[in-house]
Amino acid sequence: MLALDAFVVMPDHFHAIIWLRGGSESENPTVSLGRVIGAFKSLTTVAYIRGVAEQRWPALDRRLWQRGYWERIVRSEVGLVRLRKYIEENPRRA
């Protein structure tokens, strides 16, 4: 199962908590974080290209997404609360 928890979109990046529940990656390789992020980047890039072509969005002279991503496994309720607070307050700190 895939679920989106807290998230925030910033001008040049975003933060999100993504829940992946169920079997391990070896039991269900279609639900890995890498595949989720890859699909997200692909879908949003296609939508952006369509917006540039059909709705005259400004075109970027570079890639929409950087190659990798940073991940962290949240191992406790305290860590989860702290991370949600960080995501919520991130726009004020920027």
HTML snippet that shows the backbone in 3Dmol.js (N, CA, C, O; Angstrom):
<script src="https://3Dmol.org/build/3Dmol-min.js"></script>
<div id="view" style="width:600px;height:400px;position:relative"></div>
<script>
const pdb = `
ATOM      1  N   MET A   1       0.837  -1.182   0.000  1.00  0.00           N
ATOM      2  CA  MET A   1       0.000   0.000   0.000  1.00  0.00           C
ATOM      3  C   MET A   1       0.877   1.238   0.000  1.00  0.00           C
ATOM      4  O   MET A   1       1.910   1.274   0.668  1.00  0.00           O
ATOM      5  N   LEU A   2       0.477   2.227  -0.730  1.00  0.00           N
ATOM      6  CA  LEU A   2       1.182   3.497  -0.830  1.00  0.00           C
ATOM      7  C   LEU A   2       0.272   4.584  -0.285  1.00  0.00           C
ATOM      8  O   LEU A   2      -0.910   4.632  -0.626  1.00  0.00           O
ATOM      9  N   ALA A   3       0.814   5.462   0.566  1.00  0.00           N
ATOM     10  CA  ALA A   3       0.031   6.571   1.097  1.00  0.00           C
ATOM     11  C   ALA A   3       0.930   7.787   1.260  1.00  0.00           C
ATOM     12  O   ALA A   3       2.090   7.666   1.654  1.00  0.00           O
ATOM     13  N   LEU A   4       0.386   8.952   0.957  1.00  0.00           N
ATOM     14  CA  LEU A   4       1.101  10.207   1.131  1.00  0.00           C
ATOM     15  C   LEU A   4       0.690  10.809   2.462  1.00  0.00           C
ATOM     16  O   LEU A   4      -0.500  10.971   2.735  1.00  0.00           O
ATOM     17  N   ASP A   5       1.660  11.138   3.280  1.00  0.00           N
ATOM     18  CA  ASP A   5       1.426  11.743   4.589  1.00  0.00           C
ATOM     19  C   ASP A   5       1.618  13.251   4.413  1.00  0.00           C
ATOM     20  O   ASP A   5       1.032  13.836   3.502  1.00  0.00           O
ATOM     21  N   ALA A   6       2.399  13.873   5.237  1.00  0.00           N
ATOM     22  CA  ALA A   6       2.661  15.307   5.144  1.00  0.00           C
ATOM     23  C   ALA A   6       3.529  15.597   3.920  1.00  0.00           C
ATOM     24  O   ALA A   6       4.372  14.784   3.540  1.00  0.00           O
ATOM     25  N   PHE A   7       3.314  16.772   3.302  1.00  0.00           N
ATOM     26  CA  PHE A   7       4.168  17.195   2.196  1.00  0.00           C
ATOM     27  C   PHE A   7       4.093  18.702   2.057  1.00  0.00           C
ATOM     28  O   PHE A   7       3.146  19.339   2.520  1.00  0.00           O
ATOM     29  N   VAL A   8       5.112  19.267   1.408  1.00  0.00           N
ATOM     30  CA  VAL A   8       5.123  20.683   1.080  1.00  0.00           C
ATOM     31  C   VAL A   8       5.897  20.843  -0.224  1.00  0.00           C
ATOM     32  O   VAL A   8       6.930  20.206  -0.432  1.00  0.00           O
ATOM     33  N   VAL A   9       5.380  21.705  -1.098  1.00  0.00           N
ATOM     34  CA  VAL A   9       6.040  22.010  -2.356  1.00  0.00           C
ATOM     35  C   VAL A   9       6.699  23.382  -2.213  1.00  0.00           C
ATOM     36  O   VAL A   9       6.038  24.374  -1.906  1.00  0.00           O
ATOM     37  N   MET A  10       8.003  23.418  -2.441  1.00  0.00           N
ATOM     38  CA  MET A  10       8.777  24.645  -2.358  1.00  0.00           C
ATOM     39  C   MET A  10       9.116  25.096  -3.786  1.00  0.00           C
ATOM     40  O   MET A  10       8.877  24.345  -4.731  1.00  0.00           O
ATOM     41  N   PRO A  11       9.664  26.298  -3.963  1.00  0.00           N
ATOM     42  CA  PRO A  11       9.973  26.761  -5.321  1.00  0.00           C
ATOM     43  C   PRO A  11      10.961  25.863  -6.078  1.00  0.00           C
ATOM     44  O   PRO A  11      10.869  25.743  -7.300  1.00  0.00           O
ATOM     45  N   ASP A  12      11.898  25.237  -5.373  1.00  0.00           N
ATOM     46  CA  ASP A  12      12.901  24.434  -6.077  1.00  0.00           C
ATOM     47  C   ASP A  12      13.058  23.015  -5.540  1.00  0.00           C
ATOM     48  O   ASP A  12      14.003  22.322  -5.918  1.00  0.00           O
ATOM     49  N   HIS A  13      12.168  22.575  -4.681  1.00  0.00           N
ATOM     50  CA  HIS A  13      12.203  21.209  -4.159  1.00  0.00           C
ATOM     51  C   HIS A  13      10.900  20.925  -3.420  1.00  0.00           C
ATOM     52  O   HIS A  13      10.044  21.799  -3.284  1.00  0.00           O
ATOM     53  N   PHE A  14      10.765  19.701  -2.951  1.00  0.00           N
ATOM     54  CA  PHE A  14       9.616  19.401  -2.102  1.00  0.00           C
ATOM     55  C   PHE A  14      10.014  18.374  -1.055  1.00  0.00           C
ATOM     56  O   PHE A  14      10.997  17.649  -1.212  1.00  0.00           O
ATOM     57  N   HIS A  15       9.239  18.326   0.008  1.00  0.00           N
ATOM     58  CA  HIS A  15       9.413  17.362   1.089  1.00  0.00           C
ATOM     59  C   HIS A  15       8.132  16.551   1.184  1.00  0.00           C
ATOM     60  O   HIS A  15       7.038  17.088   1.010  1.00  0.00           O
ATOM     61  N   ALA A  16       8.265  15.274   1.457  1.00  0.00           N
ATOM     62  CA  ALA A  16       7.074  14.437   1.613  1.00  0.00           C
ATOM     63  C   ALA A  16       7.394  13.238   2.488  1.00  0.00           C
ATOM     64  O   ALA A  16       8.520  12.742   2.514  1.00  0.00           O
ATOM     65  N   ILE A  17       6.382  12.792   3.198  1.00  0.00           N
ATOM     66  CA  ILE A  17       6.449  11.526   3.917  1.00  0.00           C
ATOM     67  C   ILE A  17       5.577  10.557   3.136  1.00  0.00           C
ATOM     68  O   ILE A  17       4.382  10.786   2.950  1.00  0.00           O
ATOM     69  N   ILE A  18       6.185   9.484   2.686  1.00  0.00           N
ATOM     70  CA  ILE A  18       5.484   8.473   1.904  1.00  0.00           C
ATOM     71  C   ILE A  18       5.487   7.176   2.689  1.00  0.00           C
ATOM     72  O   ILE A  18       6.539   6.698   3.113  1.00  0.00           O
ATOM     73  N   TRP A  19       4.319   6.617   2.880  1.00  0.00           N
ATOM     74  CA  TRP A  19       4.182   5.335   3.577  1.00  0.00           C
ATOM     75  C   TRP A  19       4.133   4.215   2.546  1.00  0.00           C
ATOM     76  O   TRP A  19       3.328   4.251   1.616  1.00  0.00           O
ATOM     77  N   LEU A  20       4.987   3.233   2.714  1.00  0.00           N
ATOM     78  CA  LEU A  20       4.953   2.014   1.910  1.00  0.00           C
ATOM     79  C   LEU A  20       4.701   0.877   2.878  1.00  0.00           C
ATOM     80  O   LEU A  20       5.542   0.570   3.722  1.00  0.00           O
ATOM     81  N   ARG A  21       3.549   0.258   2.755  1.00  0.00           N
ATOM     82  CA  ARG A  21       3.193  -0.829   3.676  1.00  0.00           C
ATOM     83  C   ARG A  21       2.935  -2.087   2.877  1.00  0.00           C
ATOM     84  O   ARG A  21       2.565  -2.041   1.704  1.00  0.00           O
ATOM     85  N   GLY A  22       3.133  -3.179   3.522  1.00  0.00           N
ATOM     86  CA  GLY A  22       2.897  -4.463   2.870  1.00  0.00           C
ATOM     87  C   GLY A  22       4.150  -5.297   2.925  1.00  0.00           C
ATOM     88  O   GLY A  22       4.973  -5.155   3.829  1.00  0.00           O
ATOM     89  N   GLY A  23       4.286  -6.165   1.952  1.00  0.00           N
ATOM     90  CA  GLY A  23       5.432  -7.058   1.902  1.00  0.00           C
ATOM     91  C   GLY A  23       6.720  -6.307   1.664  1.00  0.00           C
ATOM     92  O   GLY A  23       6.710  -5.124   1.326  1.00  0.00           O
ATOM     93  N   SER A  24       7.817  -6.993   1.839  1.00  0.00           N
ATOM     94  CA  SER A  24       9.118  -6.394   1.603  1.00  0.00           C
ATOM     95  C   SER A  24       9.307  -6.159   0.109  1.00  0.00           C
ATOM     96  O   SER A  24       8.537  -6.657  -0.714  1.00  0.00           O
ATOM     97  N   GLU A  25      10.339  -5.396  -0.227  1.00  0.00           N
ATOM     98  CA  GLU A  25      10.599  -5.096  -1.633  1.00  0.00           C
ATOM     99  C   GLU A  25      10.865  -6.374  -2.421  1.00  0.00           C
ATOM    100  O   GLU A  25      10.504  -6.463  -3.594  1.00  0.00           O
ATOM    101  N   SER A  26      11.496  -7.370  -1.785  1.00  0.00           N
ATOM    102  CA  SER A  26      11.762  -8.622  -2.500  1.00  0.00           C
ATOM    103  C   SER A  26      10.465  -9.404  -2.751  1.00  0.00           C
ATOM    104  O   SER A  26      10.376 -10.150  -3.725  1.00  0.00           O
ATOM    105  N   GLU A  27       9.458  -9.238  -1.876  1.00  0.00           N
ATOM    106  CA  GLU A  27       8.173  -9.909  -2.057  1.00  0.00           C
ATOM    107  C   GLU A  27       7.293  -9.177  -3.062  1.00  0.00           C
ATOM    108  O   GLU A  27       6.536  -9.808  -3.800  1.00  0.00           O
ATOM    109  N   ASN A  28       7.389  -7.847  -3.095  1.00  0.00           N
ATOM    110  CA  ASN A  28       6.560  -7.038  -3.978  1.00  0.00           C
ATOM    111  C   ASN A  28       7.414  -5.925  -4.578  1.00  0.00           C
ATOM    112  O   ASN A  28       7.334  -4.780  -4.132  1.00  0.00           O
ATOM    113  N   PRO A  29       8.231  -6.245  -5.583  1.00  0.00           N
ATOM    114  CA  PRO A  29       9.170  -5.249  -6.109  1.00  0.00           C
ATOM    115  C   PRO A  29       8.519  -4.068  -6.816  1.00  0.00           C
ATOM    116  O   PRO A  29       9.198  -3.080  -7.096  1.00  0.00           O
ATOM    117  N   THR A  30       7.234  -4.139  -7.110  1.00  0.00           N
ATOM    118  CA  THR A  30       6.589  -3.016  -7.791  1.00  0.00           C
ATOM    119  C   THR A  30       6.296  -1.857  -6.845  1.00  0.00           C
ATOM    120  O   THR A  30       5.953  -0.770  -7.310  1.00  0.00           O
ATOM    121  N   VAL A  31       6.419  -2.052  -5.545  1.00  0.00           N
ATOM    122  CA  VAL A  31       6.114  -0.995  -4.586  1.00  0.00           C
ATOM    123  C   VAL A  31       7.378  -0.589  -3.835  1.00  0.00           C
ATOM    124  O   VAL A  31       7.390  -0.568  -2.604  1.00  0.00           O
ATOM    125  N   SER A  32       8.423  -0.270  -4.559  1.00  0.00           N
ATOM    126  CA  SER A  32       9.646   0.225  -3.921  1.00  0.00           C
ATOM    127  C   SER A  32       9.627   1.752  -3.973  1.00  0.00           C
ATOM    128  O   SER A  32       8.975   2.344  -4.833  1.00  0.00           O
ATOM    129  N   LEU A  33      10.334   2.370  -3.063  1.00  0.00           N
ATOM    130  CA  LEU A  33      10.393   3.828  -3.048  1.00  0.00           C
ATOM    131  C   LEU A  33      11.002   4.356  -4.339  1.00  0.00           C
ATOM    132  O   LEU A  33      10.546   5.370  -4.867  1.00  0.00           O
ATOM    133  N   GLY A  34      12.009   3.692  -4.847  1.00  0.00           N
ATOM    134  CA  GLY A  34      12.623   4.115  -6.103  1.00  0.00           C
ATOM    135  C   GLY A  34      11.635   4.136  -7.254  1.00  0.00           C
ATOM    136  O   GLY A  34      11.649   5.054  -8.074  1.00  0.00           O
ATOM    137  N   ARG A  35      10.779   3.129  -7.320  1.00  0.00           N
ATOM    138  CA  ARG A  35       9.764   3.097  -8.388  1.00  0.00           C
ATOM    139  C   ARG A  35       8.718   4.187  -8.189  1.00  0.00           C
ATOM    140  O   ARG A  35       8.257   4.794  -9.156  1.00  0.00           O
ATOM    141  N   VAL A  36       8.347   4.431  -6.950  1.00  0.00           N
ATOM    142  CA  VAL A  36       7.366   5.490  -6.660  1.00  0.00           C
ATOM    143  C   VAL A  36       7.924   6.848  -7.077  1.00  0.00           C
ATOM    144  O   VAL A  36       7.245   7.615  -7.760  1.00  0.00           O
ATOM    145  N   ILE A  37       9.149   7.144  -6.672  1.00  0.00           N
ATOM    146  CA  ILE A  37       9.764   8.426  -7.024  1.00  0.00           C
ATOM    147  C   ILE A  37       9.968   8.528  -8.536  1.00  0.00           C
ATOM    148  O   ILE A  37       9.721   9.578  -9.129  1.00  0.00           O
ATOM    149  N   GLY A  38      10.416   7.442  -9.154  1.00  0.00           N
ATOM    150  CA  GLY A  38      10.596   7.442 -10.604  1.00  0.00           C
ATOM    151  C   GLY A  38       9.296   7.715 -11.347  1.00  0.00           C
ATOM    152  O   GLY A  38       9.271   8.483 -12.308  1.00  0.00           O
ATOM    153  N   ALA A  39       8.218   7.083 -10.898  1.00  0.00           N
ATOM    154  CA  ALA A  39       6.911   7.307 -11.532  1.00  0.00           C
ATOM    155  C   ALA A  39       6.451   8.746 -11.315  1.00  0.00           C
ATOM    156  O   ALA A  39       5.928   9.372 -12.236  1.00  0.00           O
ATOM    157  N   PHE A  40       6.640   9.274 -10.113  1.00  0.00           N
ATOM    158  CA  PHE A  40       6.257  10.658  -9.825  1.00  0.00           C
ATOM    159  C   PHE A  40       7.005  11.623 -10.735  1.00  0.00           C
ATOM    160  O   PHE A  40       6.397  12.514 -11.328  1.00  0.00           O
ATOM    161  N   LYS A  41       8.313  11.453 -10.849  1.00  0.00           N
ATOM    162  CA  LYS A  41       9.115  12.344 -11.687  1.00  0.00           C
ATOM    163  C   LYS A  41       8.690  12.230 -13.155  1.00  0.00           C
ATOM    164  O   LYS A  41       8.603  13.235 -13.860  1.00  0.00           O
ATOM    165  N   SER A  42       8.429  11.020 -13.601  1.00  0.00           N
ATOM    166  CA  SER A  42       8.018  10.809 -14.987  1.00  0.00           C
ATOM    167  C   SER A  42       6.672  11.459 -15.275  1.00  0.00           C
ATOM    168  O   SER A  42       6.531  12.185 -16.260  1.00  0.00           O
ATOM    169  N   LEU A  43       5.690  11.208 -14.431  1.00  0.00           N
ATOM    170  CA  LEU A  43       4.355  11.766 -14.638  1.00  0.00           C
ATOM    171  C   LEU A  43       4.355  13.289 -14.591  1.00  0.00           C
ATOM    172  O   LEU A  43       3.696  13.939 -15.402  1.00  0.00           O
ATOM    173  N   THR A  44       5.094  13.856 -13.643  1.00  0.00           N
ATOM    174  CA  THR A  44       5.110  15.313 -13.535  1.00  0.00           C
ATOM    175  C   THR A  44       5.881  15.946 -14.684  1.00  0.00           C
ATOM    176  O   THR A  44       5.532  17.039 -15.129  1.00  0.00           O
ATOM    177  N   THR A  45       6.917  15.280 -15.170  1.00  0.00           N
ATOM    178  CA  THR A  45       7.665  15.810 -16.311  1.00  0.00           C
ATOM    179  C   THR A  45       6.804  15.801 -17.568  1.00  0.00           C
ATOM    180  O   THR A  45       6.801  16.775 -18.322  1.00  0.00           O
ATOM    181  N   VAL A  46       6.080  14.721 -17.800  1.00  0.00           N
ATOM    182  CA  VAL A  46       5.183  14.649 -18.957  1.00  0.00           C
ATOM    183  C   VAL A  46       4.105  15.736 -18.857  1.00  0.00           C
ATOM    184  O   VAL A  46       3.798  16.397 -19.849  1.00  0.00           O
ATOM    185  N   ALA A  47       3.540  15.918 -17.681  1.00  0.00           N
ATOM    186  CA  ALA A  47       2.511  16.955 -17.498  1.00  0.00           C
ATOM    187  C   ALA A  47       3.106  18.348 -17.733  1.00  0.00           C
ATOM    188  O   ALA A  47       2.452  19.208 -18.321  1.00  0.00           O
ATOM    189  N   TYR A  48       4.335  18.571 -17.279  1.00  0.00           N
ATOM    190  CA  TYR A  48       4.984  19.867 -17.484  1.00  0.00           C
ATOM    191  C   TYR A  48       5.226  20.116 -18.971  1.00  0.00           C
ATOM    192  O   TYR A  48       4.933  21.201 -19.473  1.00  0.00           O
ATOM    193  N   ILE A  49       5.757  19.121 -19.674  1.00  0.00           N
ATOM    194  CA  ILE A  49       6.012  19.269 -21.116  1.00  0.00           C
ATOM    195  C   ILE A  49       4.707  19.570 -21.856  1.00  0.00           C
ATOM    196  O   ILE A  49       4.679  20.399 -22.765  1.00  0.00           O
ATOM    197  N   ARG A  50       3.636  18.896 -21.464  1.00  0.00           N
ATOM    198  CA  ARG A  50       2.327  19.152 -22.068  1.00  0.00           C
ATOM    199  C   ARG A  50       1.871  20.582 -21.761  1.00  0.00           C
ATOM    200  O   ARG A  50       1.325  21.258 -22.633  1.00  0.00           O
ATOM    201  N   GLY A  51       2.091  21.038 -20.543  1.00  0.00           N
ATOM    202  CA  GLY A  51       1.717  22.407 -20.179  1.00  0.00           C
ATOM    203  C   GLY A  51       2.493  23.444 -20.964  1.00  0.00           C
ATOM    204  O   GLY A  51       1.944  24.480 -21.337  1.00  0.00           O
ATOM    205  N   VAL A  52       3.777  23.175 -21.222  1.00  0.00           N
ATOM    206  CA  VAL A  52       4.586  24.090 -22.033  1.00  0.00           C
ATOM    207  C   VAL A  52       4.031  24.150 -23.455  1.00  0.00           C
ATOM    208  O   VAL A  52       3.894  25.226 -24.037  1.00  0.00           O
ATOM    209  N   ALA A  53       3.717  22.982 -24.000  1.00  0.00           N
ATOM    210  CA  ALA A  53       3.248  22.912 -25.395  1.00  0.00           C
ATOM    211  C   ALA A  53       1.827  23.436 -25.569  1.00  0.00           C
ATOM    212  O   ALA A  53       1.546  24.136 -26.542  1.00  0.00           O
ATOM    213  N   GLU A  54       0.939  23.114 -24.655  1.00  0.00           N
ATOM    214  CA  GLU A  54      -0.477  23.414 -24.857  1.00  0.00           C
ATOM    215  C   GLU A  54      -0.978  24.650 -24.112  1.00  0.00           C
ATOM    216  O   GLU A  54      -1.949  25.279 -24.535  1.00  0.00           O
ATOM    217  N   GLN A  55      -0.325  24.999 -23.012  1.00  0.00           N
ATOM    218  CA  GLN A  55      -0.820  26.114 -22.210  1.00  0.00           C
ATOM    219  C   GLN A  55       0.194  27.243 -22.059  1.00  0.00           C
ATOM    220  O   GLN A  55       0.009  28.175 -21.276  1.00  0.00           O
ATOM    221  N   ARG A  56       1.259  27.132 -22.825  1.00  0.00           N
ATOM    222  CA  ARG A  56       2.298  28.167 -22.853  1.00  0.00           C
ATOM    223  C   ARG A  56       2.955  28.424 -21.498  1.00  0.00           C
ATOM    224  O   ARG A  56       3.293  29.561 -21.170  1.00  0.00           O
ATOM    225  N   TRP A  57       3.134  27.356 -20.712  1.00  0.00           N
ATOM    226  CA  TRP A  57       3.906  27.505 -19.476  1.00  0.00           C
ATOM    227  C   TRP A  57       5.332  27.875 -19.861  1.00  0.00           C
ATOM    228  O   TRP A  57       5.783  27.513 -20.947  1.00  0.00           O
ATOM    229  N   PRO A  58       6.044  28.580 -19.007  1.00  0.00           N
ATOM    230  CA  PRO A  58       7.436  28.901 -19.342  1.00  0.00           C
ATOM    231  C   PRO A  58       8.288  27.621 -19.393  1.00  0.00           C
ATOM    232  O   PRO A  58       8.189  26.750 -18.529  1.00  0.00           O
ATOM    233  N   ALA A  59       9.113  27.543 -20.420  1.00  0.00           N
ATOM    234  CA  ALA A  59       9.981  26.375 -20.583  1.00  0.00           C
ATOM    235  C   ALA A  59      11.249  26.553 -19.759  1.00  0.00           C
ATOM    236  O   ALA A  59      11.797  27.652 -19.673  1.00  0.00           O
ATOM    237  N   LEU A  60      11.706  25.472 -19.159  1.00  0.00           N
ATOM    238  CA  LEU A  60      12.973  25.484 -18.430  1.00  0.00           C
ATOM    239  C   LEU A  60      14.103  25.167 -19.394  1.00  0.00           C
ATOM    240  O   LEU A  60      13.912  24.439 -20.369  1.00  0.00           O
ATOM    241  N   ASP A  61      15.275  25.711 -19.121  1.00  0.00           N
ATOM    242  CA  ASP A  61      16.441  25.395 -19.938  1.00  0.00           C
ATOM    243  C   ASP A  61      17.296  24.305 -19.281  1.00  0.00           C
ATOM    244  O   ASP A  61      18.468  24.131 -19.614  1.00  0.00           O
ATOM    245  N   ARG A  62      16.688  23.585 -18.353  1.00  0.00           N
ATOM    246  CA  ARG A  62      17.392  22.504 -17.652  1.00  0.00           C
ATOM    247  C   ARG A  62      16.383  21.406 -17.338  1.00  0.00           C
ATOM    248  O   ARG A  62      15.204  21.514 -17.674  1.00  0.00           O
ATOM    249  N   ARG A  63      16.859  20.356 -16.693  1.00  0.00           N
ATOM    250  CA  ARG A  63      15.978  19.257 -16.320  1.00  0.00           C
ATOM    251  C   ARG A  63      14.990  19.703 -15.248  1.00  0.00           C
ATOM    252  O   ARG A  63      15.297  20.582 -14.443  1.00  0.00           O
ATOM    253  N   LEU A  64      13.836  19.114 -15.238  1.00  0.00           N
ATOM    254  CA  LEU A  64      12.832  19.440 -14.234  1.00  0.00           C
ATOM    255  C   LEU A  64      13.236  18.880 -12.872  1.00  0.00           C
ATOM    256  O   LEU A  64      13.052  19.546 -11.853  1.00  0.00           O
ATOM    257  N   TRP A  65      13.783  17.667 -12.843  1.00  0.00           N
ATOM    258  CA  TRP A  65      14.162  16.995 -11.599  1.00  0.00           C
ATOM    259  C   TRP A  65      15.639  16.653 -11.604  1.00  0.00           C
ATOM    260  O   TRP A  65      16.220  16.354 -12.647  1.00  0.00           O
ATOM    261  N   GLN A  66      16.240  16.701 -10.417  1.00  0.00           N
ATOM    262  CA  GLN A  66      17.613  16.204 -10.294  1.00  0.00           C
ATOM    263  C   GLN A  66      17.597  14.680 -10.371  1.00  0.00           C
ATOM    264  O   GLN A  66      16.539  14.062 -10.251  1.00  0.00           O
ATOM    265  N   ARG A  67      18.739  14.089 -10.566  1.00  0.00           N
ATOM    266  CA  ARG A  67      18.811  12.656 -10.804  1.00  0.00           C
ATOM    267  C   ARG A  67      18.363  11.822  -9.599  1.00  0.00           C
ATOM    268  O   ARG A  67      17.594  10.876  -9.769  1.00  0.00           O
ATOM    269  N   GLY A  68      18.811  12.138  -8.424  1.00  0.00           N
ATOM    270  CA  GLY A  68      18.525  11.308  -7.259  1.00  0.00           C
ATOM    271  C   GLY A  68      17.483  11.923  -6.340  1.00  0.00           C
ATOM    272  O   GLY A  68      16.772  12.859  -6.707  1.00  0.00           O
ATOM    273  N   TYR A  69      17.415  11.383  -5.160  1.00  0.00           N
ATOM    274  CA  TYR A  69      16.554  11.910  -4.107  1.00  0.00           C
ATOM    275  C   TYR A  69      17.145  11.485  -2.775  1.00  0.00           C
ATOM    276  O   TYR A  69      17.962  10.567  -2.708  1.00  0.00           O
ATOM    277  N   TRP A  70      16.726  12.159  -1.725  1.00  0.00           N
ATOM    278  CA  TRP A  70      17.226  11.859  -0.394  1.00  0.00           C
ATOM    279  C   TRP A  70      16.116  11.180   0.377  1.00  0.00           C
ATOM    280  O   TRP A  70      14.979  11.652   0.383  1.00  0.00           O
ATOM    281  N   GLU A  71      16.438  10.082   1.022  1.00  0.00           N
ATOM    282  CA  GLU A  71      15.415   9.363   1.775  1.00  0.00           C
ATOM    283  C   GLU A  71      15.866   9.113   3.214  1.00  0.00           C
ATOM    284  O   GLU A  71      17.056   9.069   3.523  1.00  0.00           O
ATOM    285  N   ARG A  72      14.882   8.954   4.061  1.00  0.00           N
ATOM    286  CA  ARG A  72      15.138   8.637   5.466  1.00  0.00           C
ATOM    287  C   ARG A  72      14.029   7.699   5.923  1.00  0.00           C
ATOM    288  O   ARG A  72      12.858   7.916   5.614  1.00  0.00           O
ATOM    289  N   ILE A  73      14.397   6.670   6.652  1.00  0.00           N
ATOM    290  CA  ILE A  73      13.403   5.778   7.254  1.00  0.00           C
ATOM    291  C   ILE A  73      13.059   6.336   8.623  1.00  0.00           C
ATOM    292  O   ILE A  73      13.944   6.531   9.457  1.00  0.00           O
ATOM    293  N   VAL A  74      11.793   6.591   8.858  1.00  0.00           N
ATOM    294  CA  VAL A  74      11.336   7.117  10.144  1.00  0.00           C
ATOM    295  C   VAL A  74      11.051   5.918  11.038  1.00  0.00           C
ATOM    296  O   VAL A  74      10.227   5.067  10.701  1.00  0.00           O
ATOM    297  N   ARG A  75      11.728   5.853  12.168  1.00  0.00           N
ATOM    298  CA  ARG A  75      11.686   4.654  12.996  1.00  0.00           C
ATOM    299  C   ARG A  75      10.913   4.794  14.302  1.00  0.00           C
ATOM    300  O   ARG A  75      10.799   3.829  15.057  1.00  0.00           O
ATOM    301  N   SER A  76      10.378   5.986  14.579  1.00  0.00           N
ATOM    302  CA  SER A  76       9.644   6.157  15.833  1.00  0.00           C
ATOM    303  C   SER A  76       8.551   7.200  15.659  1.00  0.00           C
ATOM    304  O   SER A  76       8.577   7.999  14.723  1.00  0.00           O
ATOM    305  N   GLU A  77       7.602   7.179  16.565  1.00  0.00           N
ATOM    306  CA  GLU A  77       6.524   8.170  16.556  1.00  0.00           C
ATOM    307  C   GLU A  77       7.095   9.563  16.806  1.00  0.00           C
ATOM    308  O   GLU A  77       6.651  10.534  16.194  1.00  0.00           O
ATOM    309  N   VAL A  78       8.079   9.665  17.701  1.00  0.00           N
ATOM    310  CA  VAL A  78       8.715  10.961  17.983  1.00  0.00           C
ATOM    311  C   VAL A  78       9.386  11.499  16.723  1.00  0.00           C
ATOM    312  O   VAL A  78       9.268  12.686  16.419  1.00  0.00           O
ATOM    313  N   GLY A  79      10.083  10.645  15.994  1.00  0.00           N
ATOM    314  CA  GLY A  79      10.723  11.060  14.754  1.00  0.00           C
ATOM    315  C   GLY A  79       9.714  11.480  13.710  1.00  0.00           C
ATOM    316  O   GLY A  79       9.947  12.431  12.963  1.00  0.00           O
ATOM    317  N   LEU A  80       8.590  10.777  13.651  1.00  0.00           N
ATOM    318  CA  LEU A  80       7.545  11.115  12.698  1.00  0.00           C
ATOM    319  C   LEU A  80       6.941  12.482  13.011  1.00  0.00           C
ATOM    320  O   LEU A  80       6.739  13.293  12.107  1.00  0.00           O
ATOM    321  N   VAL A  81       6.657  12.737  14.266  1.00  0.00           N
ATOM    322  CA  VAL A  81       6.110  14.035  14.679  1.00  0.00           C
ATOM    323  C   VAL A  81       7.101  15.148  14.348  1.00  0.00           C
ATOM    324  O   VAL A  81       6.706  16.198  13.843  1.00  0.00           O
ATOM    325  N   ARG A  82       8.377  14.926  14.627  1.00  0.00           N
ATOM    326  CA  ARG A  82       9.416  15.918  14.358  1.00  0.00           C
ATOM    327  C   ARG A  82       9.513  16.206  12.861  1.00  0.00           C
ATOM    328  O   ARG A  82       9.640  17.362  12.457  1.00  0.00           O
ATOM    329  N   LEU A  83       9.453  15.161  12.042  1.00  0.00           N
ATOM    330  CA  LEU A  83       9.542  15.333  10.597  1.00  0.00           C
ATOM    331  C   LEU A  83       8.318  16.051  10.031  1.00  0.00           C
ATOM    332  O   LEU A  83       8.443  16.895   9.144  1.00  0.00           O
ATOM    333  N   ARG A  84       7.146  15.715  10.541  1.00  0.00           N
ATOM    334  CA  ARG A  84       5.934  16.433  10.106  1.00  0.00           C
ATOM    335  C   ARG A  84       6.036  17.918  10.440  1.00  0.00           C
ATOM    336  O   ARG A  84       5.650  18.759   9.629  1.00  0.00           O
ATOM    337  N   LYS A  85       6.548  18.247  11.617  1.00  0.00           N
ATOM    338  CA  LYS A  85       6.701  19.645  12.025  1.00  0.00           C
ATOM    339  C   LYS A  85       7.704  20.355  11.115  1.00  0.00           C
ATOM    340  O   LYS A  85       7.477  21.497  10.715  1.00  0.00           O
ATOM    341  N   TYR A  86       8.815  19.684  10.785  1.00  0.00           N
ATOM    342  CA  TYR A  86       9.808  20.261   9.883  1.00  0.00           C
ATOM    343  C   TYR A  86       9.171  20.589   8.527  1.00  0.00           C
ATOM    344  O   TYR A  86       9.386  21.671   7.980  1.00  0.00           O
ATOM    345  N   ILE A  87       8.395  19.658   7.999  1.00  0.00           N
ATOM    346  CA  ILE A  87       7.742  19.862   6.703  1.00  0.00           C
ATOM    347  C   ILE A  87       6.758  21.019   6.779  1.00  0.00           C
ATOM    348  O   ILE A  87       6.709  21.853   5.875  1.00  0.00           O
ATOM    349  N   GLU A  88       5.981  21.075   7.838  1.00  0.00           N
ATOM    350  CA  GLU A  88       4.987  22.141   8.002  1.00  0.00           C
ATOM    351  C   GLU A  88       5.635  23.515   8.099  1.00  0.00           C
ATOM    352  O   GLU A  88       5.107  24.491   7.566  1.00  0.00           O
ATOM    353  N   GLU A  89       6.781  23.597   8.780  1.00  0.00           N
ATOM    354  CA  GLU A  89       7.433  24.894   9.012  1.00  0.00           C
ATOM    355  C   GLU A  89       8.412  25.287   7.922  1.00  0.00           C
ATOM    356  O   GLU A  89       8.907  26.414   7.924  1.00  0.00           O
ATOM    357  N   ASN A  90       8.704  24.396   6.997  1.00  0.00           N
ATOM    358  CA  ASN A  90       9.716  24.658   5.969  1.00  0.00           C
ATOM    359  C   ASN A  90       9.448  25.921   5.157  1.00  0.00           C
ATOM    360  O   ASN A  90      10.389  26.678   4.918  1.00  0.00           O
ATOM    361  N   PRO A  91       8.214  26.194   4.719  1.00  0.00           N
ATOM    362  CA  PRO A  91       7.997  27.437   3.946  1.00  0.00           C
ATOM    363  C   PRO A  91       8.343  28.713   4.730  1.00  0.00           C
ATOM    364  O   PRO A  91       8.814  29.686   4.141  1.00  0.00           O
ATOM    365  N   ARG A  92       8.121  28.717   6.011  1.00  0.00           N
ATOM    366  CA  ARG A  92       8.452  29.906   6.810  1.00  0.00           C
ATOM    367  C   ARG A  92       9.962  30.108   6.933  1.00  0.00           C
ATOM    368  O   ARG A  92      10.431  31.239   7.060  1.00  0.00           O
ATOM    369  N   ARG A  93      10.714  29.021   6.896  1.00  0.00           N
ATOM    370  CA  ARG A  93      12.166  29.127   7.015  1.00  0.00           C
ATOM    371  C   ARG A  93      12.835  29.502   5.704  1.00  0.00           C
ATOM    372  O   ARG A  93      13.968  29.985   5.699  1.00  0.00           O
ATOM    373  N   ALA A  94      12.148  29.286   4.603  1.00  0.00           N
ATOM    374  CA  ALA A  94      12.769  29.533   3.275  1.00  0.00           C
ATOM    375  C   ALA A  94      12.873  31.009   2.961  1.00  0.00           C
ATOM    376  O   ALA A  94      13.365  31.380   1.895  1.00  0.00           O
TER     377      ALA A  94
END
`;
const viewer = $3Dmol.createViewer("view");
viewer.addModel(pdb, "pdb");
viewer.setStyle({}, {cartoon: {color: "spectrum"}});
viewer.zoomTo();
viewer.render();
</script>
